Amino acid sequence: MPRYVILVHDKPTLHWDLMLEAGDVLKTWRLLVEPTFEELLRGPVAAEEIDDHRPAYLDYEGPVSGDRGSVIRFDQGTFDAQRTTDSWNLHLRGKHLLGHYTLRREDGLRWTLERAENQ
């Protein structure tokens, strides 16, 4: 079962990195709003696709090399996904996020994360 993690990252500004295990990399999106269950009930959260990360971040907390701040784990768990070119339909099983979510490309590197309908 693939794993996911959401890390609180304090640089360049406070944001949350959503990382999904995909083979030997973590597909990663930057979220500018804390992705709590309550926040996601209000509607989609903006996400920006960023470079893939190393799988070591699934279990890492602490300083990031190159003076790029530090990370603290916000959530972690396992997931199932149905993936297309422009979306990931996710079933997350974490400590904070549990249930079905959709990560959808809006334009270029801009995405949204939202609770899936019918939950």
Biopython code that builds the backbone (N, CA, C, O; Angstrom):
import numpy as np
from Bio.PDB.StructureBuilder import StructureBuilder

atoms = [
    (1, "MET", "N", (0.861, -1.176, 0.000)),
    (1, "MET", "CA", (0.000, 0.000, 0.000)),
    (1, "MET", "C", (0.904, 1.236, 0.000)),
    (1, "MET", "O", (1.760, 1.364, 0.876)),
    (2, "PRO", "N", (0.733, 2.148, -0.964)),
    (2, "PRO", "CA", (1.573, 3.347, -0.989)),
    (2, "PRO", "C", (1.274, 4.257, 0.204)),
    (2, "PRO", "O", (0.176, 4.248, 0.761)),
    (3, "ARG", "N", (2.277, 5.032, 0.570)),
    (3, "ARG", "CA", (2.173, 5.931, 1.715)),
    (3, "ARG", "C", (2.118, 7.384, 1.256)),
    (3, "ARG", "O", (2.512, 7.722, 0.140)),
    (4, "TYR", "N", (1.620, 8.225, 2.144)),
    (4, "TYR", "CA", (1.656, 9.664, 1.906)),
    (4, "TYR", "C", (2.068, 10.358, 3.190)),
    (4, "TYR", "O", (1.977, 9.790, 4.279)),
    (5, "VAL", "N", (2.521, 11.593, 3.047)),
    (5, "VAL", "CA", (2.862, 12.417, 4.195)),
    (5, "VAL", "C", (2.523, 13.864, 3.847)),
    (5, "VAL", "O", (2.608, 14.269, 2.687)),
    (6, "ILE", "N", (2.142, 14.626, 4.849)),
    (6, "ILE", "CA", (2.000, 16.071, 4.715)),
    (6, "ILE", "C", (2.944, 16.682, 5.737)),
    (6, "ILE", "O", (2.819, 16.443, 6.938)),
    (7, "LEU", "N", (3.903, 17.483, 5.239)),
    (7, "LEU", "CA", (4.892, 18.115, 6.087)),
    (7, "LEU", "C", (4.639, 19.611, 6.168)),
    (7, "LEU", "O", (4.350, 20.251, 5.156)),
    (8, "VAL", "N", (4.747, 20.169, 7.365)),
    (8, "VAL", "CA", (4.713, 21.612, 7.545)),
    (8, "VAL", "C", (6.131, 22.092, 7.249)),
    (8, "VAL", "O", (7.091, 21.629, 7.866)),
    (9, "HIS", "N", (6.258, 23.018, 6.306)),
    (9, "HIS", "CA", (7.567, 23.516, 5.876)),
    (9, "HIS", "C", (7.588, 25.028, 6.080)),
    (9, "HIS", "O", (6.682, 25.732, 5.635)),
    (10, "ASP", "N", (8.607, 25.515, 6.744)),
    (10, "ASP", "CA", (8.631, 26.926, 7.144)),
    (10, "ASP", "C", (9.384, 27.862, 6.207)),
    (10, "ASP", "O", (9.565, 29.034, 6.537)),
    (11, "LYS", "N", (9.828, 27.376, 5.048)),
    (11, "LYS", "CA", (10.591, 28.241, 4.157)),
    (11, "LYS", "C", (10.229, 27.948, 2.716)),
    (11, "LYS", "O", (10.080, 26.768, 2.398)),
    (12, "PRO", "N", (10.073, 28.897, 1.819)),
    (12, "PRO", "CA", (10.349, 30.317, 2.009)),
    (12, "PRO", "C", (9.294, 31.016, 2.864)),
    (12, "PRO", "O", (9.609, 31.991, 3.546)),
    (13, "THR", "N", (8.044, 30.536, 2.843)),
    (13, "THR", "CA", (7.001, 30.980, 3.760)),
    (13, "THR", "C", (6.309, 29.726, 4.264)),
    (13, "THR", "O", (6.486, 28.649, 3.695)),
    (14, "LEU", "N", (5.527, 29.852, 5.318)),
    (14, "LEU", "CA", (4.850, 28.694, 5.882)),
    (14, "LEU", "C", (3.916, 28.070, 4.847)),
    (14, "LEU", "O", (3.085, 28.756, 4.252)),
    (15, "HIS", "N", (4.064, 26.758, 4.640)),
    (15, "HIS", "CA", (3.194, 26.010, 3.730)),
    (15, "HIS", "C", (3.231, 24.542, 4.140)),
    (15, "HIS", "O", (3.992, 24.151, 5.026)),
    (16, "TRP", "N", (2.398, 23.732, 3.481)),
    (16, "TRP", "CA", (2.294, 22.304, 3.753)),
    (16, "TRP", "C", (2.625, 21.568, 2.466)),
    (16, "TRP", "O", (2.075, 21.885, 1.411)),
    (17, "ASP", "N", (3.516, 20.588, 2.542)),
    (17, "ASP", "CA", (3.895, 19.782, 1.379)),
    (17, "ASP", "C", (3.164, 18.448, 1.441)),
    (17, "ASP", "O", (3.383, 17.649, 2.352)),
    (18, "LEU", "N", (2.289, 18.216, 0.457)),
    (18, "LEU", "CA", (1.597, 16.940, 0.303)),
    (18, "LEU", "C", (2.455, 16.069, -0.595)),
    (18, "LEU", "O", (2.742, 16.442, -1.733)),
    (19, "MET", "N", (2.868, 14.908, -0.093)),
    (19, "MET", "CA", (3.758, 14.016, -0.826)),
    (19, "MET", "C", (3.123, 12.637, -0.941)),
    (19, "MET", "O", (2.756, 12.023, 0.061)),
    (20, "LEU", "N", (2.997, 12.158, -2.181)),
    (20, "LEU", "CA", (2.401, 10.855, -2.464)),
    (20, "LEU", "C", (3.459, 9.927, -3.038)),
    (20, "LEU", "O", (4.143, 10.267, -4.003)),
    (21, "GLU", "N", (3.585, 8.759, -2.437)),
    (21, "GLU", "CA", (4.558, 7.778, -2.907)),
    (21, "GLU", "C", (4.139, 7.281, -4.291)),
    (21, "GLU", "O", (3.019, 6.809, -4.484)),
    (22, "ALA", "N", (5.061, 7.398, -5.249)),
    (22, "ALA", "CA", (4.808, 6.956, -6.635)),
    (22, "ALA", "C", (6.089, 6.319, -7.155)),
    (22, "ALA", "O", (6.939, 6.993, -7.737)),
    (23, "GLY", "N", (6.215, 5.027, -6.939)),
    (23, "GLY", "CA", (7.446, 4.351, -7.340)),
    (23, "GLY", "C", (8.591, 4.784, -6.452)),
    (23, "GLY", "O", (8.509, 4.690, -5.228)),
    (24, "ASP", "N", (9.674, 5.264, -7.078)),
    (24, "ASP", "CA", (10.862, 5.645, -6.308)),
    (24, "ASP", "C", (10.943, 7.143, -6.022)),
    (24, "ASP", "O", (12.008, 7.648, -5.668)),
    (25, "VAL", "N", (9.816, 7.861, -6.174)),
    (25, "VAL", "CA", (9.769, 9.296, -5.859)),
    (25, "VAL", "C", (8.500, 9.616, -5.076)),
    (25, "VAL", "O", (7.579, 8.804, -4.989)),
    (26, "LEU", "N", (8.477, 10.807, -4.515)),
    (26, "LEU", "CA", (7.273, 11.342, -3.901)),
    (26, "LEU", "C", (6.775, 12.471, -4.783)),
    (26, "LEU", "O", (7.436, 13.503, -4.897)),
    (27, "LYS", "N", (5.609, 12.292, -5.413)),
    (27, "LYS", "CA", (4.980, 13.375, -6.157)),
    (27, "LYS", "C", (4.559, 14.400, -5.113)),
    (27, "LYS", "O", (3.982, 14.029, -4.090)),
    (28, "THR", "N", (4.837, 15.687, -5.347)),
    (28, "THR", "CA", (4.697, 16.685, -4.292)),
    (28, "THR", "C", (3.948, 17.921, -4.755)),
    (28, "THR", "O", (4.148, 18.418, -5.863)),
    (29, "TRP", "N", (3.069, 18.410, -3.864)),
    (29, "TRP", "CA", (2.305, 19.644, -4.079)),
    (29, "TRP", "C", (2.451, 20.530, -2.857)),
    (29, "TRP", "O", (2.425, 20.046, -1.726)),
    (30, "ARG", "N", (2.606, 21.825, -3.082)),
    (30, "ARG", "CA", (2.664, 22.819, -2.003)),
    (30, "ARG", "C", (1.260, 23.345, -1.763)),
    (30, "ARG", "O", (0.589, 23.792, -2.693)),
    (31, "LEU", "N", (0.816, 23.289, -0.507)),
    (31, "LEU", "CA", (-0.493, 23.808, -0.098)),
    (31, "LEU", "C", (-0.248, 25.040, 0.763)),
    (31, "LEU", "O", (0.549, 24.987, 1.699)),
    (32, "LEU", "N", (-0.915, 26.142, 0.464)),
    (32, "LEU", "CA", (-0.700, 27.382, 1.212)),
    (32, "LEU", "C", (-1.630, 27.509, 2.418)),
    (32, "LEU", "O", (-1.468, 28.415, 3.235)),
    (33, "VAL", "N", (-2.600, 26.603, 2.529)),
    (33, "VAL", "CA", (-3.553, 26.589, 3.637)),
    (33, "VAL", "C", (-3.419, 25.247, 4.345)),
    (33, "VAL", "O", (-3.265, 24.211, 3.699)),
    (34, "GLU", "N", (-3.479, 25.268, 5.664)),
    (34, "GLU", "CA", (-3.400, 24.028, 6.430)),
    (34, "GLU", "C", (-4.541, 23.103, 6.005)),
    (34, "GLU", "O", (-5.709, 23.479, 6.113)),
    (35, "PRO", "N", (-4.218, 21.893, 5.520)),
    (35, "PRO", "CA", (-5.239, 21.010, 4.963)),
    (35, "PRO", "C", (-5.978, 20.196, 6.026)),
    (35, "PRO", "O", (-5.941, 18.966, 6.012)),
    (36, "THR", "N", (-6.638, 20.882, 6.934)),
    (36, "THR", "CA", (-7.401, 20.184, 7.954)),
    (36, "THR", "C", (-8.713, 19.682, 7.359)),
    (36, "THR", "O", (-9.157, 20.152, 6.311)),
    (37, "PHE", "N", (-9.309, 18.740, 8.030)),
    (37, "PHE", "CA", (-10.617, 18.232, 7.620)),
    (37, "PHE", "C", (-11.619, 19.377, 7.516)),
    (37, "PHE", "O", (-12.386, 19.459, 6.556)),
    (38, "GLU", "N", (-11.606, 20.267, 8.521)),
    (38, "GLU", "CA", (-12.541, 21.391, 8.553)),
    (38, "GLU", "C", (-12.310, 22.353, 7.390)),
    (38, "GLU", "O", (-13.267, 22.822, 6.773)),
    (39, "GLU", "N", (-11.047, 22.650, 7.088)),
    (39, "GLU", "CA", (-10.722, 23.554, 5.976)),
    (39, "GLU", "C", (-11.199, 22.962, 4.654)),
    (39, "GLU", "O", (-11.715, 23.680, 3.798)),
    (40, "LEU", "N", (-11.026, 21.663, 4.492)),
    (40, "LEU", "CA", (-11.437, 21.010, 3.251)),
    (40, "LEU", "C", (-12.953, 20.896, 3.138)),
    (40, "LEU", "O", (-13.482, 20.756, 2.035)),
    (41, "LEU", "N", (-13.653, 20.953, 4.263)),
    (41, "LEU", "CA", (-15.116, 20.989, 4.209)),
    (41, "LEU", "C", (-15.608, 22.305, 3.601)),
    (41, "LEU", "O", (-16.666, 22.345, 2.974)),
    (42, "ARG", "N", (-14.841, 23.374, 3.786)),
    (42, "ARG", "CA", (-15.215, 24.695, 3.266)),
    (42, "ARG", "C", (-15.083, 24.788, 1.756)),
    (42, "ARG", "O", (-15.733, 25.620, 1.124)),
    (43, "GLY", "N", (-14.257, 23.948, 1.181)),
    (43, "GLY", "CA", (-14.063, 23.980, -0.269)),
    (43, "GLY", "C", (-12.640, 23.632, -0.644)),
    (43, "GLY", "O", (-11.824, 23.303, 0.217)),
    (44, "PRO", "N", (-12.343, 23.703, -1.934)),
    (44, "PRO", "CA", (-11.015, 23.318, -2.418)),
    (44, "PRO", "C", (-9.904, 24.174, -1.818)),
    (44, "PRO", "O", (-10.082, 25.359, -1.535)),
    (45, "VAL", "N", (-8.760, 23.534, -1.635)),
    (45, "VAL", "CA", (-7.544, 24.192, -1.170)),
    (45, "VAL", "C", (-6.599, 24.283, -2.366)),
    (45, "VAL", "O", (-6.375, 23.290, -3.059)),
    (46, "ALA", "N", (-6.046, 25.470, -2.610)),
    (46, "ALA", "CA", (-5.114, 25.659, -3.728)),
    (46, "ALA", "C", (-3.846, 24.850, -3.485)),
    (46, "ALA", "O", (-3.363, 24.753, -2.356)),
    (47, "ALA", "N", (-3.316, 24.274, -4.551)),
    (47, "ALA", "CA", (-2.095, 23.480, -4.496)),
    (47, "ALA", "C", (-1.226, 23.843, -5.700)),
    (47, "ALA", "O", (-1.727, 24.191, -6.769)),
    (48, "GLU", "N", (0.073, 23.754, -5.499)),
    (48, "GLU", "CA", (1.018, 24.001, -6.584)),
    (48, "GLU", "C", (1.915, 22.788, -6.715)),
    (48, "GLU", "O", (2.565, 22.385, -5.751)),
    (49, "GLU", "N", (1.954, 22.207, -7.898)),
    (49, "GLU", "CA", (2.832, 21.061, -8.116)),
    (49, "GLU", "C", (4.278, 21.538, -8.086)),
    (49, "GLU", "O", (4.638, 22.507, -8.753)),
    (50, "ILE", "N", (5.102, 20.845, -7.303)),
    (50, "ILE", "CA", (6.521, 21.183, -7.224)),
    (50, "ILE", "C", (7.338, 19.938, -7.543)),
    (50, "ILE", "O", (6.775, 18.876, -7.805)),
    (51, "ASP", "N", (8.652, 20.063, -7.523)),
    (51, "ASP", "CA", (9.526, 18.950, -7.890)),
    (51, "ASP", "C", (9.279, 17.728, -7.013)),
    (51, "ASP", "O", (8.904, 17.843, -5.846)),
    (52, "ASP", "N", (9.501, 16.548, -7.606)),
    (52, "ASP", "CA", (9.433, 15.301, -6.858)),
    (52, "ASP", "C", (10.476, 15.330, -5.739)),
    (52, "ASP", "O", (11.510, 15.989, -5.851)),
    (53, "HIS", "N", (10.185, 14.606, -4.666)),
    (53, "HIS", "CA", (11.087, 14.522, -3.525)),
    (53, "HIS", "C", (11.525, 13.074, -3.301)),
    (53, "HIS", "O", (10.940, 12.139, -3.847)),
    (54, "ARG", "N", (12.558, 12.915, -2.493)),
    (54, "ARG", "CA", (13.071, 11.581, -2.153)),
    (54, "ARG", "C", (12.120, 10.891, -1.173)),
    (54, "ARG", "O", (11.514, 11.552, -0.329)),
    (55, "PRO", "N", (11.986, 9.567, -1.280)),
    (55, "PRO", "CA", (11.121, 8.822, -0.364)),
    (55, "PRO", "C", (11.522, 8.957, 1.108)),
    (55, "PRO", "O", (10.702, 8.692, 1.986)),
    (56, "ALA", "N", (12.745, 9.357, 1.394)),
    (56, "ALA", "CA", (13.190, 9.522, 2.783)),
    (56, "ALA", "C", (12.287, 10.497, 3.545)),
    (56, "ALA", "O", (12.178, 10.406, 4.767)),
    (57, "TYR", "N", (11.639, 11.428, 2.836)),
    (57, "TYR", "CA", (10.770, 12.404, 3.500)),
    (57, "TYR", "C", (9.513, 11.776, 4.096)),
    (57, "TYR", "O", (8.829, 12.419, 4.892)),
    (58, "LEU", "N", (9.195, 10.543, 3.731)),
    (58, "LEU", "CA", (8.052, 9.869, 4.344)),
    (58, "LEU", "C", (8.226, 9.723, 5.854)),
    (58, "LEU", "O", (7.246, 9.700, 6.598)),
    (59, "ASP", "N", (9.473, 9.625, 6.302)),
    (59, "ASP", "CA", (9.756, 9.389, 7.718)),
    (59, "ASP", "C", (10.608, 10.483, 8.347)),
    (59, "ASP", "O", (11.085, 10.315, 9.469)),
    (60, "TYR", "N", (10.809, 11.594, 7.657)),
    (60, "TYR", "CA", (11.765, 12.608, 8.117)),
    (60, "TYR", "C", (11.078, 13.816, 8.749)),
    (60, "TYR", "O", (10.038, 14.279, 8.279)),
    (61, "GLU", "N", (11.681, 14.308, 9.814)),
    (61, "GLU", "CA", (11.367, 15.603, 10.400)),
    (61, "GLU", "C", (12.699, 16.238, 10.768)),
    (61, "GLU", "O", (13.603, 15.555, 11.247)),
    (62, "GLY", "N", (12.824, 17.554, 10.544)),
    (62, "GLY", "CA", (14.051, 18.234, 10.925)),
    (62, "GLY", "C", (14.476, 19.239, 9.883)),
    (62, "GLY", "O", (13.683, 19.627, 9.026)),
    (63, "PRO", "N", (15.738, 19.668, 9.952)),
    (63, "PRO", "CA", (16.234, 20.681, 9.019)),
    (63, "PRO", "C", (16.355, 20.118, 7.606)),
    (63, "PRO", "O", (16.645, 18.938, 7.409)),
    (64, "VAL", "N", (16.122, 21.001, 6.621)),
    (64, "VAL", "CA", (16.259, 20.643, 5.212)),
    (64, "VAL", "C", (17.613, 21.167, 4.746)),
    (64, "VAL", "O", (17.991, 22.294, 5.066)),
    (65, "SER", "N", (18.335, 20.356, 3.996)),
    (65, "SER", "CA", (19.674, 20.745, 3.554)),
    (65, "SER", "C", (19.642, 22.038, 2.741)),
    (65, "SER", "O", (18.600, 22.422, 2.209)),
    (66, "GLY", "N", (20.782, 22.698, 2.651)),
    (66, "GLY", "CA", (20.895, 23.907, 1.842)),
    (66, "GLY", "C", (20.219, 25.107, 2.475)),
    (66, "GLY", "O", (19.831, 26.033, 1.763)),
    (67, "ASP", "N", (20.065, 25.119, 3.786)),
    (67, "ASP", "CA", (19.437, 26.236, 4.493)),
    (67, "ASP", "C", (18.036, 26.537, 3.946)),
    (67, "ASP", "O", (17.675, 27.689, 3.706)),
    (68, "ARG", "N", (17.253, 25.451, 3.757)),
    (68, "ARG", "CA", (15.896, 25.592, 3.220)),
    (68, "ARG", "C", (14.840, 25.354, 4.286)),
    (68, "ARG", "O", (13.767, 24.823, 3.999)),
    (69, "GLY", "N", (15.148, 25.748, 5.522)),
    (69, "GLY", "CA", (14.170, 25.648, 6.590)),
    (69, "GLY", "C", (14.138, 24.279, 7.233)),
    (69, "GLY", "O", (15.117, 23.535, 7.204)),
    (70, "SER", "N", (12.987, 23.961, 7.817)),
    (70, "SER", "CA", (12.807, 22.662, 8.465)),
    (70, "SER", "C", (11.385, 22.176, 8.217)),
    (70, "SER", "O", (10.502, 22.945, 7.836)),
    (71, "VAL", "N", (11.188, 20.884, 8.443)),
    (71, "VAL", "CA", (9.877, 20.274, 8.237)),
    (71, "VAL", "C", (9.457, 19.507, 9.480)),
    (71, "VAL", "O", (10.279, 18.934, 10.194)),
    (72, "ILE", "N", (8.146, 19.516, 9.715)),
    (72, "ILE", "CA", (7.520, 18.766, 10.804)),
    (72, "ILE", "C", (6.334, 18.025, 10.208)),
    (72, "ILE", "O", (5.590, 18.586, 9.404)),
    (73, "ARG", "N", (6.155, 16.779, 10.595)),
    (73, "ARG", "CA", (5.064, 15.969, 10.059)),
    (73, "ARG", "C", (3.715, 16.467, 10.586)),
    (73, "ARG", "O", (3.519, 16.592, 11.795)),
    (74, "PHE", "N", (2.802, 16.747, 9.674)),
    (74, "PHE", "CA", (1.431, 17.144, 9.999)),
    (74, "PHE", "C", (0.502, 15.936, 9.949)),
    (74, "PHE", "O", (-0.365, 15.768, 10.806)),
    (75, "ASP", "N", (0.696, 15.093, 8.927)),
    (75, "ASP", "CA", (-0.154, 13.914, 8.748)),
    (75, "ASP", "C", (0.639, 12.871, 7.982)),
    (75, "ASP", "O", (1.586, 13.195, 7.265)),
    (76, "GLN", "N", (0.245, 11.626, 8.140)),
    (76, "GLN", "CA", (0.842, 10.534, 7.383)),
    (76, "GLN", "C", (-0.123, 9.370, 7.374)),
    (76, "GLN", "O", (-0.996, 9.252, 8.234)),
    (77, "GLY", "N", (0.052, 8.513, 6.384)),
    (77, "GLY", "CA", (-0.791, 7.340, 6.305)),
    (77, "GLY", "C", (-0.588, 6.629, 4.990)),
    (77, "GLY", "O", (0.456, 6.759, 4.350)),
    (78, "THR", "N", (-1.591, 5.878, 4.594)),
    (78, "THR", "CA", (-1.565, 5.152, 3.330)),
    (78, "THR", "C", (-2.678, 5.688, 2.438)),
    (78, "THR", "O", (-3.583, 6.389, 2.892)),
    (79, "PHE", "N", (-2.588, 5.342, 1.169)),
    (79, "PHE", "CA", (-3.619, 5.798, 0.235)),
    (79, "PHE", "C", (-3.778, 4.831, -0.920)),
    (79, "PHE", "O", (-2.874, 4.061, -1.244)),
    (80, "ASP", "N", (-4.941, 4.889, -1.528)),
    (80, "ASP", "CA", (-5.212, 4.273, -2.822)),
    (80, "ASP", "C", (-5.472, 5.418, -3.776)),
    (80, "ASP", "O", (-5.972, 6.466, -3.366)),
    (81, "ALA", "N", (-5.139, 5.233, -5.050)),
    (81, "ALA", "CA", (-5.353, 6.311, -6.013)),
    (81, "ALA", "C", (-5.773, 5.759, -7.360)),
    (81, "ALA", "O", (-5.306, 4.714, -7.811)),
    (82, "GLN", "N", (-6.670, 6.498, -7.981)),
    (82, "GLN", "CA", (-6.965, 6.339, -9.403)),
    (82, "GLN", "C", (-6.452, 7.616, -10.024)),
    (82, "GLN", "O", (-6.872, 8.714, -9.659)),
    (83, "ARG", "N", (-5.540, 7.464, -10.966)),
    (83, "ARG", "CA", (-4.800, 8.611, -11.482)),
    (83, "ARG", "C", (-5.059, 8.791, -12.964)),
    (83, "ARG", "O", (-5.061, 7.830, -13.733)),
    (84, "THR", "N", (-5.280, 10.046, -13.357)),
    (84, "THR", "CA", (-5.343, 10.405, -14.763)),
    (84, "THR", "C", (-4.305, 11.501, -14.988)),
    (84, "THR", "O", (-3.570, 11.857, -14.068)),
    (85, "THR", "N", (-4.243, 12.026, -16.183)),
    (85, "THR", "CA", (-3.294, 13.096, -16.491)),
    (85, "THR", "C", (-3.536, 14.313, -15.612)),
    (85, "THR", "O", (-2.583, 14.952, -15.166)),
    (86, "ASP", "N", (-4.794, 14.640, -15.359)),
    (86, "ASP", "CA", (-5.131, 15.885, -14.677)),
    (86, "ASP", "C", (-5.772, 15.703, -13.308)),
    (86, "ASP", "O", (-6.290, 16.669, -12.747)),
    (87, "SER", "N", (-5.751, 14.492, -12.752)),
    (87, "SER", "CA", (-6.336, 14.342, -11.417)),
    (87, "SER", "C", (-5.829, 13.073, -10.740)),
    (87, "SER", "O", (-5.386, 12.117, -11.377)),
    (88, "TRP", "N", (-5.918, 13.119, -9.430)),
    (88, "TRP", "CA", (-5.689, 11.959, -8.576)),
    (88, "TRP", "C", (-6.938, 11.825, -7.718)),
    (88, "TRP", "O", (-7.255, 12.738, -6.956)),
    (89, "ASN", "N", (-7.648, 10.720, -7.822)),
    (89, "ASN", "CA", (-8.759, 10.424, -6.929)),
    (89, "ASN", "C", (-8.189, 9.564, -5.812)),
    (89, "ASN", "O", (-7.778, 8.425, -6.035)),
    (90, "LEU", "N", (-8.169, 10.121, -4.611)),
    (90, "LEU", "CA", (-7.448, 9.527, -3.494)),
    (90, "LEU", "C", (-8.387, 9.023, -2.407)),
    (90, "LEU", "O", (-9.402, 9.650, -2.102)),
    (91, "HIS", "N", (-8.038, 7.898, -1.839)),
    (91, "HIS", "CA", (-8.649, 7.455, -0.593)),
    (91, "HIS", "C", (-7.520, 7.483, 0.431)),
    (91, "HIS", "O", (-6.659, 6.603, 0.443)),
    (92, "LEU", "N", (-7.530, 8.510, 1.297)),
    (92, "LEU", "CA", (-6.477, 8.697, 2.294)),
    (92, "LEU", "C", (-6.873, 8.035, 3.605)),
    (92, "LEU", "O", (-8.028, 8.087, 4.029)),
    (93, "ARG", "N", (-5.888, 7.413, 4.232)),
    (93, "ARG", "CA", (-6.069, 6.802, 5.542)),
    (93, "ARG", "C", (-4.968, 7.330, 6.448)),
    (93, "ARG", "O", (-3.935, 6.688, 6.638)),
    (94, "GLY", "N", (-5.209, 8.518, 7.006)),
    (94, "GLY", "CA", (-4.206, 9.147, 7.847)),
    (94, "GLY", "C", (-4.751, 9.485, 9.217)),
    (94, "GLY", "O", (-5.869, 9.115, 9.574)),
    (95, "LYS", "N", (-3.939, 10.194, 9.974)),
    (95, "LYS", "CA", (-4.344, 10.609, 11.320)),
    (95, "LYS", "C", (-5.299, 11.794, 11.263)),
    (95, "LYS", "O", (-6.209, 11.887, 12.087)),
    (96, "HIS", "N", (-5.111, 12.705, 10.304)),
    (96, "HIS", "CA", (-5.974, 13.880, 10.164)),
    (96, "HIS", "C", (-6.936, 13.767, 8.984)),
    (96, "HIS", "O", (-8.105, 14.138, 9.091)),
    (97, "LEU", "N", (-6.447, 13.261, 7.879)),
    (97, "LEU", "CA", (-7.286, 13.147, 6.681)),
    (97, "LEU", "C", (-7.647, 11.684, 6.461)),
    (97, "LEU", "O", (-6.782, 10.823, 6.302)),
    (98, "LEU", "N", (-8.941, 11.435, 6.456)),
    (98, "LEU", "CA", (-9.459, 10.089, 6.285)),
    (98, "LEU", "C", (-10.644, 10.187, 5.344)),
    (98, "LEU", "O", (-11.590, 10.929, 5.608)),
    (99, "GLY", "N", (-10.599, 9.450, 4.256)),
    (99, "GLY", "CA", (-11.703, 9.466, 3.312)),
    (99, "GLY", "C", (-11.236, 9.757, 1.896)),
    (99, "GLY", "O", (-10.063, 9.600, 1.559)),
    (100, "HIS", "N", (-12.188, 10.184, 1.079)),
    (100, "HIS", "CA", (-11.937, 10.388, -0.347)),
    (100, "HIS", "C", (-11.699, 11.862, -0.655)),
    (100, "HIS", "O", (-12.425, 12.743, -0.196)),
    (101, "TYR", "N", (-10.653, 12.097, -1.450)),
    (101, "TYR", "CA", (-10.251, 13.447, -1.835)),
    (101, "TYR", "C", (-9.876, 13.440, -3.305)),
    (101, "TYR", "O", (-9.517, 12.402, -3.860)),
    (102, "THR", "N", (-9.962, 14.598, -3.928)),
    (102, "THR", "CA", (-9.571, 14.739, -5.318)),
    (102, "THR", "C", (-8.518, 15.824, -5.426)),
    (102, "THR", "O", (-8.697, 16.935, -4.927)),
    (103, "LEU", "N", (-7.427, 15.493, -6.078)),
    (103, "LEU", "CA", (-6.382, 16.444, -6.403)),
    (103, "LEU", "C", (-6.510, 16.676, -7.898)),
    (103, "LEU", "O", (-6.290, 15.763, -8.694)),
    (104, "ARG", "N", (-6.870, 17.906, -8.284)),
    (104, "ARG", "CA", (-7.230, 18.169, -9.685)),
    (104, "ARG", "C", (-6.409, 19.326, -10.244)),
    (104, "ARG", "O", (-6.284, 20.381, -9.622)),
    (105, "ARG", "N", (-5.847, 19.098, -11.448)),
    (105, "ARG", "CA", (-5.089, 20.148, -12.133)),
    (105, "ARG", "C", (-6.067, 21.199, -12.655)),
    (105, "ARG", "O", (-7.042, 20.880, -13.335)),
    (106, "GLU", "N", (-5.787, 22.448, -12.325)),
    (106, "GLU", "CA", (-6.589, 23.565, -12.814)),
    (106, "GLU", "C", (-5.960, 24.165, -14.064)),
    (106, "GLU", "O", (-6.640, 24.406, -15.062)),
    (107, "ASP", "N", (-4.641, 24.403, -13.998)),
    (107, "ASP", "CA", (-3.935, 25.025, -15.112)),
    (107, "ASP", "C", (-2.440, 24.916, -14.851)),
    (107, "ASP", "O", (-1.966, 25.381, -13.814)),
    (108, "GLY", "N", (-1.697, 24.322, -15.752)),
    (108, "GLY", "CA", (-0.249, 24.230, -15.580)),
    (108, "GLY", "C", (0.120, 23.523, -14.292)),
    (108, "GLY", "O", (-0.213, 22.353, -14.101)),
    (109, "LEU", "N", (0.812, 24.238, -13.402)),
    (109, "LEU", "CA", (1.231, 23.674, -12.130)),
    (109, "LEU", "C", (0.222, 23.924, -11.019)),
    (109, "LEU", "O", (0.422, 23.487, -9.886)),
    (110, "ARG", "N", (-0.871, 24.632, -11.341)),
    (110, "ARG", "CA", (-1.901, 24.944, -10.337)),
    (110, "ARG", "C", (-2.898, 23.796, -10.234)),
    (110, "ARG", "O", (-3.452, 23.335, -11.232)),
    (111, "TRP", "N", (-3.110, 23.348, -9.001)),
    (111, "TRP", "CA", (-4.025, 22.263, -8.708)),
    (111, "TRP", "C", (-4.932, 22.688, -7.560)),
    (111, "TRP", "O", (-4.726, 23.742, -6.959)),
    (112, "THR", "N", (-5.936, 21.867, -7.257)),
    (112, "THR", "CA", (-6.738, 22.027, -6.051)),
    (112, "THR", "C", (-6.864, 20.663, -5.372)),
    (112, "THR", "O", (-6.867, 19.619, -6.024)),
    (113, "LEU", "N", (-6.966, 20.706, -4.056)),
    (113, "LEU", "CA", (-7.245, 19.516, -3.264)),
    (113, "LEU", "C", (-8.597, 19.741, -2.617)),
    (113, "LEU", "O", (-8.826, 20.772, -1.985)),
    (114, "GLU", "N", (-9.494, 18.774, -2.774)),
    (114, "GLU", "CA", (-10.817, 18.928, -2.175)),
    (114, "GLU", "C", (-11.367, 17.582, -1.745)),
    (114, "GLU", "O", (-10.978, 16.536, -2.264)),
    (115, "ARG", "N", (-12.285, 17.631, -0.780)),
    (115, "ARG", "CA", (-12.991, 16.423, -0.399)),
    (115, "ARG", "C", (-13.836, 15.993, -1.577)),
    (115, "ARG", "O", (-14.479, 16.819, -2.225)),
    (116, "ALA", "N", (-13.834, 14.712, -1.852)),
    (116, "ALA", "CA", (-14.626, 14.190, -2.952)),
    (116, "ALA", "C", (-16.100, 14.253, -2.584)),
    (116, "ALA", "O", (-16.457, 14.147, -1.411)),
    (117, "GLU", "N", (-16.937, 14.422, -3.565)),
    (117, "GLU", "CA", (-18.387, 14.461, -3.338)),
    (117, "GLU", "C", (-18.854, 13.095, -2.836)),
    (117, "GLU", "O", (-18.154, 12.091, -2.969)),
    (118, "ASN", "N", (-20.040, 13.086, -2.264)),
    (118, "ASN", "CA", (-20.670, 11.845, -1.762)),
    (118, "ASN", "C", (-19.941, 11.250, -0.578)),
    (118, "ASN", "O", (-19.856, 10.029, -0.444)),
    (119, "GLN", "N", (-19.408, 12.115, 0.294)),
    (119, "GLN", "CA", (-18.778, 11.599, 1.509)),
    (119, "GLN", "C", (-19.684, 11.841, 2.677)),
    (119, "GLN", "O", (-19.347, 11.482, 3.805)),
]
sb = StructureBuilder()
sb.init_structure("model")
sb.init_model(0)
sb.init_chain("A")
sb.init_seg("    ")
for serial, (resi, resn, name, xyz) in enumerate(atoms, 1):
    if name == "N":
        sb.init_residue(resn, " ", resi, " ")
    sb.init_atom(name, np.array(xyz, "f"), 0.0, 1.0, " ", f" {name:<3s}", serial, name[0])
structure = sb.get_structure()
